[in-house]
Amino acid sequence: MIETEFRMLREVTVWNEAPYTVPNHDYLLNKTQERCIAYRKNGSTEWEKFTKPLTFSKTRRKFKNLKEEIPSSFIKPFQDDPWNNTSYNSLESYF
């Protein structure tokens, strides 16, 4: 990856009106298309890469640029195993 093609943002939005705590995360964006390539959860050191870039909106949110090295390793986002889902297991009674 070439550093000039990407930029990293940290969300600093203050969520006063939310009745619960809203965490702010870090985002890795493609500069030219403003698409989100990966994100790092608040309090984590690991970047999670999306399978394909997502549309990213900065509307009504505040960010600051991060001056860190662009990550070179990523983890896959956690996904539940669909076969552990009870709706799949309940289909067994129909066969």
TACOR-V907715 format. One record per helix or strand of 2 or more residues. SS is the DSSP state (a for helix, b for strand). FROM is the first residue (numbers start at 0). LEN is the number of residues. Records with the same first field share a line. If there is no record, write none. Layout:
SS = FROM-LEN ; FROM-LEN
//
This chain:
a = 2-3 ; 81-3 ; 85-9
b = 5-6 ; 25-5 ; 34-6 ; 47-8 ; 62-3 ; 74-2
//
